């Protein structure tokens, strides 16, 4: 956590970029992506996901989903404690473009502008605070 109690923006961005590299690898598996996040990995078995709690300030958990009936990773989600602003994330991971919302609740933006081997999204609370960053495998 930072002195203000929120997630460490630099550490969160480093984790997101590390997971993007891991998930985009030709031989990537859901367990290897979860292991790349760090912490003790809990695997519920295919088709369910994996979860871990890395030692990154302000990161509550990382979950990794699989493609149906395989070990190929689909996405990794970094679940954050409150206190990380969208502007801090944009500074480190690229500009945010809103994705149209179909209803109330969290709003999602796609993070663009950084050369990354995977697509990144941020889920926002009502005050432009980032509550999760998702890293999706593109192929």
N, C-alpha and C positions, 0 to 999 in steps of 0.2 A: 504494500500500500504506500501511497505517497504521503507526505506530511499532512495533506488535506483529507486523507482517508480513502481516496479513490484508487483505482487500479493504476499501476505504473505504465503509462502510455508507451514508452520505449520497449519495455519488456513484453507487453501485449503485442505490439507490432512485430517484434522479433519472433515471437511464437507463431503468429499468423503466417509470416513469410516462411518460417521453417516448416510449418504444416503444409503450406502450398507446395513447397519443393517435394515433401514426402508423399503427398497424395497424387502428385503428377508423375511420379516415377513409373517407368515401364513395368517394373516388378512389384509395385506397391500392393500391399494387402491391408485390410482393415487393422489387423493386429500390429503391423509395423508402423502404421500411421499413429495409432494410439500410443505405441511405445515411444515414438518420436516426440510426443508431447511431454513425456516424463511422468513420473509418479507410478503408483501401483495400478495396473490395468485390470479392470473387471470385464470379462467377456461373457455375455449372455448366450453366445452361440448364434450361428446363422439361422434365420435371417435377421435376428436382433442385433443390436449394436454393442459397442464397447464404450466404456467410460473410464476416465482417469482424473486425478486431481494433481496437476503439475505444481511445482514449487515456484509459481510466478505470482508476484504480489497483485492481488485483486482478481485473480482467476479462480472462480469457484469450481469449475469442472471443464473438461473437454469430453465431448461425445463424438463418436465416429460411427457413421451408418455404413452398412454394406449394400451392395446391389443384391437383388433378390437371389437367394440360394447360391451365393458365391462369397469369396473372400475379397473381391474387388471393392475398394472403398468408394463410396459415393460422395460423402461430405464429412467434414469435421466442423463442429460448432464449439467455439470458445464462449463459455457462459461467464459473464462478468459481474462483479459486485458493482453497486451503484457508484457513480462519480467520475466516469470517463466521458468526456465531451466529444461530440462529433467532430468539432474542429481539431481536437488533438489527434483523432484517428485519421482525418483527411490529411493533416500535415505529414503523417508517417506512411499512409497506405494509398493516398490518392484521393482525388475529388469524388464526392458522393453525388450520384444521380438518383432521384427518387423513383421508386417503382410504384405504379398506381395501386392504391389500397382498395380492396373490395368491401371493407367493413371497418368497424371500430377496433381499437387495440393497437398493438405495436405497428409501427411503420418500418418499412424495409427500404434500404438504399443499396445500390450497387456501387462498389468502390472502384473507380477507374483511374487511369493515369499512371499506374505503376506497372513495370514490366514484371508480371507474375505468371507462372505456369498454370494457375488455377483462377477461377472467378471468386471474388470475395464480396460478401454482403455484410451489412451491419443492420441489426435490429435495434430500433430506437424506442425509448419511452416517450412520454408526452412532452418532455422538456429538452429534447435533442441530446439526451444522454444515451450512450451506447450500452446496451445490455447484453449483446452477443455479437460475435463476428463469426460468420460461416464461410468456410473455404470449400468450394465445390470442384470436384474433378471435372474437367472439360471433355474428356474422351472416354 
